[in-house]
Amino acid sequence: MNSKRNSVRVTILNEDYNIRSDASIEHTRQVAQYVDRAIRQVMVSGTVVETNKAAILAALQIAGELFEARGNADELSRSIRSLSEETRALLATANRSAG
């Protein structure tokens, strides 16, 4: 992250917001577009008409995606550690055999 705070104007559900963030302007715009799409998808489903409820349901969906991504990252990290330990053991055995 930058030490400089960036200010960017984004539009979510036809409303403009001025966002100040340490993230890049492009990153902030991409996040805002993602949120806008998520809310619109909830509203298009036809089950929710109120904007605030659609925003909450979209936030729950996005939070669910975040939790799933974190779980996948943790699982990948564990797999990499395990493979690293196996590789070290194989290298140690190979070095003992060669020496």
Z-matrix of the N, CA and C atoms (Angstrom, degrees):
N
C 1 1.444
C 2 1.526 1 110.23
N 3 1.309 2 113.84 1 149.48
C 4 1.460 3 120.04 2 176.90
C 5 1.511 4 110.59 3 -74.15
N 6 1.329 5 116.30 4 154.39
C 7 1.456 6 119.00 5 171.63
C 8 1.529 7 109.05 6 -82.58
N 9 1.342 8 116.75 7 -16.76
C 10 1.461 9 122.87 8 179.49
C 11 1.524 10 109.59 9 -88.84
N 12 1.299 11 116.70 10 131.98
C 13 1.457 12 120.43 11 177.67
C 14 1.524 13 108.95 12 -84.74
N 15 1.313 14 115.41 13 131.36
C 16 1.454 15 121.58 14 178.76
C 17 1.518 16 109.77 15 -99.27
N 18 1.305 17 115.71 16 146.33
C 19 1.458 18 121.33 17 176.20
C 20 1.522 19 107.66 18 -115.47
N 21 1.316 20 115.97 19 129.58
C 22 1.462 21 120.53 20 -178.77
C 23 1.529 22 109.24 21 -141.52
N 24 1.306 23 115.14 22 142.71
C 25 1.460 24 121.20 23 177.20
C 26 1.528 25 107.51 24 -96.33
N 27 1.331 26 116.27 25 126.52
C 28 1.461 27 121.49 26 179.11
C 29 1.524 28 108.52 27 -125.89
N 30 1.326 29 114.71 28 160.95
C 31 1.458 30 120.48 29 178.69
C 32 1.520 31 108.45 30 -122.39
N 33 1.324 32 115.04 31 126.17
C 34 1.464 33 121.89 32 175.76
C 35 1.515 34 106.99 33 -128.39
N 36 1.315 35 116.35 34 122.55
C 37 1.468 36 122.83 35 -176.77
C 38 1.532 37 111.78 36 51.08
N 39 1.310 38 115.33 37 47.51
C 40 1.468 39 123.23 38 177.37
C 41 1.525 40 113.89 39 63.83
N 42 1.314 41 117.38 40 16.86
C 43 1.469 42 121.38 41 175.31
C 44 1.521 43 107.89 42 -115.85
N 45 1.337 44 115.62 43 135.03
C 46 1.458 45 120.79 44 -179.64
C 47 1.519 46 110.78 45 -88.95
N 48 1.330 47 114.51 46 140.95
C 49 1.459 48 122.05 47 177.77
C 50 1.525 49 108.11 48 -133.05
N 51 1.315 50 116.46 49 136.86
C 52 1.461 51 121.15 50 171.81
C 53 1.520 52 107.35 51 -96.13
N 54 1.315 53 115.90 52 117.73
C 55 1.465 54 122.03 53 -176.20
C 56 1.517 55 108.48 54 -110.81
N 57 1.325 56 116.37 55 130.04
C 58 1.472 57 122.06 56 172.23
C 59 1.517 58 106.66 57 -109.28
N 60 1.328 59 114.61 58 127.05
C 61 1.458 60 118.55 59 -174.05
C 62 1.521 61 110.36 60 -151.24
N 63 1.329 62 115.50 61 156.05
C 64 1.460 63 121.52 62 172.93
C 65 1.529 64 110.67 63 -75.63
N 66 1.316 65 116.63 64 -18.46
C 67 1.464 66 121.04 65 -179.40
C 68 1.525 67 109.82 66 -73.22
N 69 1.323 68 114.58 67 162.17
C 70 1.467 69 118.82 68 178.88
C 71 1.533 70 109.67 69 -65.95
N 72 1.315 71 114.75 70 158.56
C 73 1.466 72 120.22 71 178.81
C 74 1.520 73 109.86 72 -59.99
N 75 1.330 74 117.33 73 -44.39
C 76 1.463 75 121.07 74 -179.50
C 77 1.528 76 111.37 75 -62.19
N 78 1.319 77 117.15 76 -41.61
C 79 1.471 78 120.73 77 178.45
C 80 1.531 79 110.19 78 -61.81
N 81 1.318 80 116.59 79 -45.55
C 82 1.471 81 120.98 80 -179.92
C 83 1.519 82 110.28 81 -61.17
N 84 1.317 83 117.40 82 -41.69
C 85 1.476 84 120.76 83 178.32
C 86 1.520 85 111.03 84 -63.98
N 87 1.327 86 116.61 85 -42.38
C 88 1.471 87 120.00 86 179.30
C 89 1.529 88 111.42 87 -63.04
N 90 1.329 89 116.75 88 -41.50
C 91 1.465 90 120.49 89 178.19
C 92 1.523 91 110.17 90 -63.61
N 93 1.323 92 117.01 91 -44.86
C 94 1.467 93 121.01 92 179.46
C 95 1.528 94 110.80 93 -61.71
N 96 1.320 95 117.59 94 -40.84
C 97 1.462 96 120.83 95 177.95
C 98 1.525 97 111.07 96 -64.51
N 99 1.324 98 116.21 97 -38.70
C 100 1.462 99 120.84 98 178.90
C 101 1.532 100 110.22 99 -63.25
N 102 1.334 101 115.84 100 -45.04
C 103 1.472 102 120.93 101 179.03
C 104 1.530 103 109.80 102 -63.39
N 105 1.328 104 116.90 103 -44.69
C 106 1.460 105 121.40 104 179.15
C 107 1.526 106 110.33 105 -57.97
N 108 1.341 107 116.79 106 -47.87
C 109 1.471 108 120.33 107 179.33
C 110 1.526 109 111.84 108 -61.87
N 111 1.335 110 116.69 109 -41.33
C 112 1.470 111 120.39 110 -178.67
C 113 1.522 112 110.72 111 -63.31
N 114 1.317 113 117.49 112 -43.55
C 115 1.469 114 120.73 113 179.50
C 116 1.523 115 109.89 114 -65.80
N 117 1.319 116 116.45 115 -44.24
C 118 1.471 117 120.12 116 179.99
C 119 1.528 118 111.37 117 -62.10
N 120 1.336 119 117.64 118 -37.85
C 121 1.468 120 120.39 119 178.21
C 122 1.524 121 110.89 120 -62.98
N 123 1.328 122 116.53 121 -39.89
C 124 1.465 123 120.05 122 177.75
C 125 1.522 124 109.24 123 -64.38
N 126 1.324 125 116.93 124 -43.10
C 127 1.466 126 120.49 125 -177.28
C 128 1.528 127 111.47 126 -68.53
N 129 1.339 128 117.34 127 -35.24
C 130 1.461 129 121.23 128 -179.93
C 131 1.527 130 111.08 129 -69.49
N 132 1.329 131 116.69 130 -25.76
C 133 1.464 132 120.19 131 -178.83
C 134 1.521 133 111.57 132 -60.97
N 135 1.334 134 116.39 133 -19.78
C 136 1.453 135 120.27 134 175.48
C 137 1.517 136 114.67 135 86.08
N 138 1.315 137 117.80 136 -7.25
C 139 1.460 138 119.20 137 -177.94
C 140 1.523 139 112.19 138 -86.86
N 141 1.356 140 116.61 139 -18.54
C 142 1.459 141 120.14 140 -177.37
C 143 1.525 142 108.09 141 -129.36
N 144 1.325 143 115.47 142 130.91
C 145 1.456 144 120.25 143 179.43
C 146 1.527 145 110.34 144 -106.76
N 147 1.315 146 116.63 145 -36.09
C 148 1.459 147 120.73 146 -175.69
C 149 1.533 148 110.06 147 -74.39
N 150 1.326 149 114.84 148 131.38
C 151 1.457 150 121.33 149 -176.85
C 152 1.515 151 112.27 150 -61.20
N 153 1.332 152 116.62 151 -42.99
C 154 1.472 153 118.50 152 -177.67
C 155 1.529 154 111.59 153 -65.37
N 156 1.317 155 117.64 154 -36.76
C 157 1.465 156 119.67 155 177.75
C 158 1.527 157 110.70 156 -70.34
N 159 1.331 158 116.41 157 -37.51
C 160 1.464 159 119.98 158 176.98
C 161 1.523 160 110.13 159 -63.36
N 162 1.333 161 117.10 160 -39.35
C 163 1.467 162 121.10 161 179.00
C 164 1.525 163 110.55 162 -64.39
N 165 1.317 164 117.02 163 -40.20
C 166 1.466 165 120.41 164 179.28
C 167 1.523 166 110.61 165 -66.52
N 168 1.330 167 117.09 166 -43.93
C 169 1.462 168 119.70 167 178.41
C 170 1.529 169 111.36 168 -64.47
N 171 1.325 170 116.77 169 -38.66
C 172 1.465 171 120.07 170 176.52
C 173 1.527 172 110.40 171 -64.73
N 174 1.339 173 116.33 172 -40.52
C 175 1.470 174 119.93 173 178.29
C 176 1.531 175 110.46 174 -62.35
N 177 1.318 176 117.29 175 -40.17
C 178 1.466 177 120.67 176 177.43
C 179 1.531 178 110.61 177 -63.78
N 180 1.320 179 116.50 178 -41.11
C 181 1.464 180 120.91 179 178.31
C 182 1.523 181 110.34 180 -62.89
N 183 1.332 182 117.00 181 -45.69
C 184 1.462 183 121.38 182 -179.60
C 185 1.527 184 110.56 183 -65.49
N 186 1.339 185 116.80 184 -40.32
C 187 1.465 186 120.19 185 177.66
C 188 1.527 187 110.24 186 -63.49
N 189 1.328 188 116.83 187 -38.68
C 190 1.464 189 120.44 188 176.55
C 191 1.519 190 111.54 189 -61.61
N 192 1.345 191 116.36 190 -41.60
C 193 1.461 192 120.61 191 176.96
C 194 1.523 193 110.75 192 -62.76
N 195 1.328 194 116.41 193 -40.61
C 196 1.468 195 120.91 194 178.84
C 197 1.517 196 111.04 195 -62.45
N 198 1.331 197 117.01 196 -46.80
C 199 1.462 198 120.44 197 -179.39
C 200 1.528 199 110.61 198 -62.31
N 201 1.336 200 116.53 199 -40.11
C 202 1.461 201 120.09 200 178.87
C 203 1.527 202 110.33 201 -65.16
N 204 1.329 203 117.13 202 -43.14
C 205 1.470 204 120.72 203 179.15
C 206 1.521 205 111.05 204 -63.43
N 207 1.326 206 116.70 205 -40.43
C 208 1.473 207 119.80 206 177.71
C 209 1.514 208 110.91 207 -63.27
N 210 1.322 209 116.20 208 -42.43
C 211 1.468 210 119.91 209 178.44
C 212 1.516 211 111.25 210 -62.62
N 213 1.335 212 116.66 211 -42.68
C 214 1.463 213 120.63 212 177.77
C 215 1.523 214 111.18 213 -63.62
N 216 1.327 215 116.92 214 -40.30
C 217 1.472 216 120.88 215 179.01
C 218 1.526 217 110.23 216 -64.48
N 219 1.333 218 116.89 217 -41.37
C 220 1.463 219 120.43 218 178.33
C 221 1.522 220 110.76 219 -63.49
N 222 1.327 221 116.30 220 -42.90
C 223 1.464 222 120.62 221 179.58
C 224 1.524 223 110.59 222 -64.20
N 225 1.321 224 116.99 223 -42.37
C 226 1.465 225 121.37 224 177.94
C 227 1.522 226 110.69 225 -62.87
N 228 1.318 227 116.89 226 -41.94
C 229 1.467 228 121.39 227 178.86
C 230 1.525 229 110.71 228 -62.08
N 231 1.325 230 117.03 229 -42.99
C 232 1.469 231 120.58 230 177.76
C 233 1.526 232 110.53 231 -62.71
N 234 1.323 233 116.96 232 -41.89
C 235 1.467 234 120.66 233 179.80
C 236 1.525 235 111.00 234 -63.55
N 237 1.325 236 116.27 235 -41.60
C 238 1.467 237 120.10 236 179.48
C 239 1.520 238 110.41 237 -64.74
N 240 1.338 239 116.96 238 -42.71
C 241 1.471 240 119.91 239 177.68
C 242 1.523 241 110.86 240 -61.05
N 243 1.310 242 116.33 241 -43.04
C 244 1.461 243 120.45 242 -179.86
C 245 1.527 244 111.47 243 -63.59
N 246 1.330 245 116.34 244 -45.11
C 247 1.465 246 119.85 245 178.04
C 248 1.523 247 111.31 246 -63.72
N 249 1.316 248 116.73 247 -37.40
C 250 1.459 249 121.23 248 178.35
C 251 1.525 250 110.52 249 -63.47
N 252 1.318 251 116.75 250 -42.94
C 253 1.463 252 120.42 251 178.91
C 254 1.528 253 110.71 252 -65.20
N 255 1.335 254 116.92 253 -41.04
C 256 1.465 255 120.47 254 178.00
C 257 1.520 256 110.85 255 -63.57
N 258 1.330 257 116.23 256 -41.80
C 259 1.463 258 120.82 257 179.69
C 260 1.521 259 110.65 258 -63.60
N 261 1.337 260 117.15 259 -44.07
C 262 1.466 261 120.54 260 177.79
C 263 1.520 262 110.99 261 -59.10
N 264 1.334 263 116.15 262 -43.64
C 265 1.464 264 120.07 263 -179.58
C 266 1.526 265 110.72 264 -63.68
N 267 1.341 266 116.77 265 -42.34
C 268 1.468 267 120.09 266 178.74
C 269 1.522 268 111.30 267 -65.35
N 270 1.324 269 117.05 268 -40.12
C 271 1.467 270 120.43 269 178.20
C 272 1.522 271 111.10 270 -65.95
N 273 1.324 272 116.72 271 -40.22
C 274 1.463 273 119.75 272 178.72
C 275 1.527 274 110.18 273 -63.42
N 276 1.332 275 116.98 274 -42.30
C 277 1.460 276 120.75 275 178.50
C 278 1.538 277 110.19 276 -64.52
N 279 1.320 278 116.68 277 -42.48
C 280 1.468 279 120.65 278 179.86
C 281 1.538 280 111.01 279 -64.69
N 282 1.314 281 116.89 280 -38.92
C 283 1.472 282 121.10 281 179.03
C 284 1.518 283 111.02 282 -66.97
N 285 1.338 284 117.58 283 -39.33
C 286 1.464 285 120.41 284 178.49
C 287 1.522 286 111.00 285 -66.35
N 288 1.349 287 115.37 286 -38.89
C 289 1.469 288 119.91 287 179.63
C 290 1.519 289 111.40 288 -68.15
N 291 1.325 290 117.41 289 -36.05
C 292 1.459 291 121.71 290 -177.90
C 293 1.534 292 111.20 291 -77.05
N 294 1.309 293 115.93 292 -27.90
C 295 1.460 294 119.61 293 -174.39
C 296 1.452 295 115.24 294 -94.00
